[in-house]
Amino acid sequence: MSDDYAQIVQDLYASEINARLEWFYDGGFSVSIGDMLMGWKATNNFRTLAEAVDWLRAEAIKRYPASAFAKKYRQ
């Protein structure tokens, strides 16, 4: 994993944005933003880790625009 993708995941965590990233052999990567307690805001599936992390970044910016994460990664 590129350092950039590791940093994105770490920054999501640091900004207290809940997310889930999981995979199953030959099934791709499943990602969700939100949590089980308050509900999943969005979910998606991707063939690559890069696509999955890029999606998490974009969703966090869209759904939490006032967060430190969005301020850092908004383009």
N, CA and C atoms as an extended XYZ file, in Angstrom:
225
Properties=species:S:1:pos:R:3:atomname:S:1:resname:S:1:resid:I:1 pbc="F F F"
N         0.860       -1.175        0.000 N   MET     1
C         0.000        0.000        0.000 CA  MET     1
C         0.901        1.231        0.000 C   MET     1
N         0.546        2.164       -0.784 N   SER     2
C         1.314        3.400       -0.844 CA  SER     2
C         1.188        4.151        0.473 C   SER     2
N         2.203        4.926        0.791 N   ASP     3
C         2.148        5.734        2.002 CA  ASP     3
C         0.972        6.690        1.969 C   ASP     3
N         0.602        7.154        0.779 N   ASP     4
C        -0.529        8.065        0.663 CA  ASP     4
C        -1.815        7.399        1.130 C   ASP     4
N        -2.028        6.153        0.750 N   TYR     5
C        -3.247        5.454        1.159 CA  TYR     5
C        -3.223        5.150        2.648 C   TYR     5
N        -2.078        4.808        3.166 N   ALA     6
C        -1.957        4.596        4.610 CA  ALA     6
C        -2.272        5.891        5.355 C   ALA     6
N        -1.807        7.010        4.837 N   GLN     7
C        -2.060        8.297        5.486 CA  GLN     7
C        -3.537        8.656        5.433 C   GLN     7
N        -4.192        8.386        4.326 N   ILE     8
C        -5.630        8.655        4.220 CA  ILE     8
C        -6.389        7.883        5.290 C   ILE     8
N        -6.093        6.605        5.432 N   VAL     9
C        -6.779        5.779        6.432 CA  VAL     9
C        -6.465        6.296        7.839 C   VAL     9
N        -5.221        6.629        8.106 N   GLN    10
C        -4.847        7.159        9.413 CA  GLN    10
C        -5.556        8.478        9.698 C   GLN    10
N        -5.658        9.341        8.689 N   ASP    11
C        -6.326       10.633        8.873 CA  ASP    11
C        -7.837       10.469        9.073 C   ASP    11
N        -8.452        9.490        8.424 N   LEU    12
C        -9.866        9.192        8.704 CA  LEU    12
C       -10.032        8.844       10.176 C   LEU    12
N        -9.177        7.976       10.647 N   TYR    13
C        -9.207        7.555       12.043 CA  TYR    13
C        -8.996        8.742       12.982 C   TYR    13
N        -7.987        9.552       12.706 N   ALA    14
C        -7.669       10.705       13.552 CA  ALA    14
C        -8.805       11.721       13.582 C   ALA    14
N        -9.556       11.817       12.498 N   SER    15
C       -10.683       12.753       12.425 CA  SER    15
C       -11.964       12.168       12.995 C   SER    15
N       -11.864       10.954       13.553 N   GLU    16
C       -13.000       10.269       14.172 CA  GLU    16
C       -14.131       10.017       13.177 C   GLU    16
N       -13.764        9.732       11.939 N   ILE    17
C       -14.729        9.350       10.909 CA  ILE    17
C       -14.731        7.828       10.851 C   ILE    17
N       -15.860        7.247       11.183 N   ASN    18
C       -15.954        5.787       11.220 CA  ASN    18
C       -16.078        5.216        9.818 C   ASN    18
N       -15.370        4.128        9.591 N   ALA    19
C       -15.396        3.471        8.288 CA  ALA    19
C       -15.053        1.993        8.479 C   ALA    19
N       -15.323        1.239        7.443 N   ARG    20
C       -14.992       -0.183        7.452 CA  ARG    20
C       -14.381       -0.534        6.106 C   ARG    20
N       -13.319       -1.339        6.154 N   LEU    21
C       -12.648       -1.839        4.954 CA  LEU    21
C       -12.414       -3.322        5.175 C   LEU    21
N       -12.958       -4.135        4.285 N   GLU    22
C       -12.772       -5.575        4.417 CA  GLU    22
C       -12.666       -6.206        3.047 C   GLU    22
N       -12.129       -7.396        3.030 N   TRP    23
C       -11.993       -8.103        1.756 CA  TRP    23
C       -12.178       -9.586        1.988 C   TRP    23
N       -12.495      -10.240        0.918 N   PHE    24
C       -12.620      -11.689        0.913 CA  PHE    24
C       -11.946      -12.162       -0.356 C   PHE    24
N       -11.141      -13.188       -0.240 N   TYR    25
C       -10.397      -13.685       -1.386 CA  TYR    25
C       -11.252      -13.704       -2.645 C   TYR    25
N       -10.746      -13.098       -3.686 N   ASP    26
C       -11.367      -13.059       -5.000 CA  ASP    26
C       -12.711      -12.336       -5.021 C   ASP    26
N       -13.033      -11.636       -3.929 N   GLY    27
C       -14.300      -10.916       -3.877 CA  GLY    27
C       -14.140       -9.418       -3.886 C   GLY    27
N       -12.905       -8.962       -3.968 N   GLY    28
C       -12.673       -7.531       -3.967 CA  GLY    28
C       -12.710       -6.947       -2.568 C   GLY    28
N       -12.800       -5.641       -2.516 N   PHE    29
C       -12.786       -4.890       -1.273 CA  PHE    29
C       -14.148       -4.258       -1.040 C   PHE    29
N       -14.689       -4.465        0.142 N   SER    30
C       -15.950       -3.834        0.547 CA  SER    30
C       -15.614       -2.693        1.489 C   SER    30
N       -16.208       -1.541        1.255 N   VAL    31
C       -15.965       -0.376        2.098 CA  VAL    31
C       -17.286        0.247        2.499 C   VAL    31
N       -17.290        0.787        3.699 N   SER    32
C       -18.469        1.474        4.214 CA  SER    32
C       -18.001        2.672        5.011 C   SER    32
N       -18.819        3.706        5.016 N   ILE    33
C       -18.536        4.868        5.852 CA  ILE    33
C       -19.736        5.034        6.774 C   ILE    33
N       -19.464        5.294        8.025 N   GLY    34
C       -20.485        5.302        9.054 CA  GLY    34
C       -20.137        4.238       10.077 C   GLY    34
N       -21.154        3.700       10.749 N   ASP    35
C       -20.897        2.650       11.725 CA  ASP    35
C       -22.166        1.852       11.995 C   ASP    35
N       -22.001        0.743       12.701 N   MET    36
C       -23.139       -0.134       12.990 CA  MET    36
C       -24.121        0.517       13.957 C   MET    36
N       -23.650        1.347       14.868 N   LEU    37
C       -24.512        1.966       15.866 CA  LEU    37
C       -25.409        3.049       15.265 C   LEU    37
N       -24.819        3.947       14.513 N   MET    38
C       -25.568        5.079       13.944 CA  MET    38
C       -26.004        4.835       12.502 C   MET    38
N       -25.540        3.755       11.932 N   GLY    39
C       -25.928        3.400       10.573 CA  GLY    39
C       -24.833        3.669        9.564 C   GLY    39
N       -24.811        2.833        8.561 N   TRP    40
C       -23.858        2.997        7.468 CA  TRP    40
C       -24.403        4.065        6.535 C   TRP    40
N       -23.619        5.071        6.263 N   LYS    41
C       -24.027        6.182        5.387 CA  LYS    41
C       -23.936        5.793        3.919 C   LYS    41
N       -22.941        4.971        3.589 N   ALA    42
C       -22.743        4.537        2.205 CA  ALA    42
C       -21.846        3.305        2.208 C   ALA    42
N       -22.051        2.447        1.232 N   THR    43
C       -21.212        1.264        1.068 CA  THR    43
C       -20.927        1.070       -0.416 C   THR    43
N       -19.837        0.372       -0.695 N   ASN    44
C       -19.495        0.107       -2.088 CA  ASN    44
C       -18.504       -1.050       -2.131 C   ASN    44
N       -18.265       -1.576       -3.318 N   ASN    45
C       -17.308       -2.664       -3.535 CA  ASN    45
C       -16.390       -2.297       -4.687 C   ASN    45
N       -15.117       -2.689       -4.559 N   PHE    46
C       -14.114       -2.368       -5.573 CA  PHE    46
C       -13.185       -3.543       -5.786 C   PHE    46
N       -12.558       -3.576       -6.938 N   ARG    47
C       -11.608       -4.641       -7.261 CA  ARG    47
C       -10.219       -4.366       -6.690 C   ARG    47
N        -9.888       -3.088       -6.463 N   THR    48
C        -8.556       -2.761       -5.967 CA  THR    48
C        -8.629       -1.965       -4.665 C   THR    48
N        -7.570       -2.084       -3.882 N   LEU    49
C        -7.471       -1.320       -2.643 CA  LEU    49
C        -7.411        0.177       -2.934 C   LEU    49
N        -6.700        0.552       -3.985 N   ALA    50
C        -6.588        1.965       -4.344 CA  ALA    50
C        -7.963        2.576       -4.602 C   ALA    50
N        -8.805        1.881       -5.344 N   GLU    51
C       -10.156        2.379       -5.610 CA  GLU    51
C       -10.961        2.494       -4.321 C   GLU    51
N       -10.812        1.514       -3.438 N   ALA    52
C       -11.554        1.516       -2.181 CA  ALA    52
C       -11.174        2.701       -1.300 C   ALA    52
N        -9.874        2.955       -1.162 N   VAL    53
C        -9.422        4.059       -0.321 CA  VAL    53
C        -9.771        5.405       -0.959 C   VAL    53
N        -9.657        5.514       -2.267 N   ASP    54
C       -10.063        6.755       -2.944 CA  ASP    54
C       -11.532        7.051       -2.717 C   ASP    54
N       -12.353        6.005       -2.742 N   TRP    55
C       -13.795        6.175       -2.492 CA  TRP    55
C       -14.034        6.652       -1.065 C   TRP    55
N       -13.349        6.038       -0.086 N   LEU    56
C       -13.499        6.471        1.301 CA  LEU    56
C       -13.128        7.943        1.459 C   LEU    56
N       -12.045        8.346        0.820 N   ARG    57
C       -11.621        9.753        0.881 CA  ARG    57
C       -12.713       10.668        0.338 C   ARG    57
N       -13.227       10.341       -0.837 N   ALA    58
C       -14.250       11.180       -1.472 CA  ALA    58
C       -15.538       11.214       -0.646 C   ALA    58
N       -15.952       10.082       -0.126 N   GLU    59
C       -17.174       10.032        0.687 CA  GLU    59
C       -17.026       10.812        1.981 C   GLU    59
N       -15.871       10.725        2.615 N   ALA    60
C       -15.648       11.465        3.852 CA  ALA    60
C       -15.699       12.969        3.599 C   ALA    60
N       -15.117       13.407        2.508 N   ILE    61
C       -15.156       14.832        2.161 CA  ILE    61
C       -16.599       15.276        1.929 C   ILE    61
N       -17.359       14.457        1.215 N   LYS    62
C       -18.748       14.793        0.892 CA  LYS    62
C       -19.649       14.774        2.130 C   LYS    62
N       -19.489       13.783        2.971 N   ARG    63
C       -20.408       13.589        4.098 CA  ARG    63
C       -19.997       14.322        5.370 C   ARG    63
N       -18.742       14.684        5.478 N   TYR    64
C       -18.235       15.387        6.665 CA  TYR    64
C       -17.424       16.604        6.222 C   TYR    64
N       -18.067       17.555        5.526 N   PRO    65
C       -17.335       18.670        4.916 CA  PRO    65
C       -16.647       19.601        5.916 C   PRO    65
N       -17.104       19.637        7.159 N   ALA    66
C       -16.497       20.525        8.153 CA  ALA    66
C       -15.371       19.850        8.932 C   ALA    66
N       -15.110       18.591        8.655 N   SER    67
C       -14.095       17.848        9.393 CA  SER    67
C       -12.687       18.302        9.018 C   SER    67
N       -11.752       18.041        9.925 N   ALA    68
C       -10.344       18.310        9.634 CA  ALA    68
C        -9.885       17.483        8.436 C   ALA    68
N       -10.426       16.283        8.306 N   PHE    69
C       -10.082       15.419        7.182 CA  PHE    69
C       -10.469       16.093        5.863 C   PHE    69
N       -11.705       16.570        5.777 N   ALA    70
C       -12.173       17.210        4.537 CA  ALA    70
C       -11.362       18.461        4.233 C   ALA    70
N       -11.036       19.216        5.248 N   LYS    71
C       -10.237       20.422        5.022 CA  LYS    71
C        -8.854       20.076        4.465 C   LYS    71
N        -8.283       18.966        4.927 N   LYS    72
C        -6.972       18.562        4.458 CA  LYS    72
C        -7.002       18.021        3.029 C   LYS    72
N        -8.051       17.227        2.690 N   TYR    73
C        -8.063       16.517        1.428 CA  TYR    73
C        -8.946       17.137        0.336 C   TYR    73
N        -9.707       18.161        0.683 N   ARG    74
C       -10.538       18.811       -0.331 CA  ARG    74
C        -9.640       19.450       -1.370 C   ARG    74
N       -10.011       19.273       -2.643 N   GLN    75
C        -9.171       19.821       -3.709 CA  GLN    75
C        -9.830       20.968       -4.393 C   GLN    75
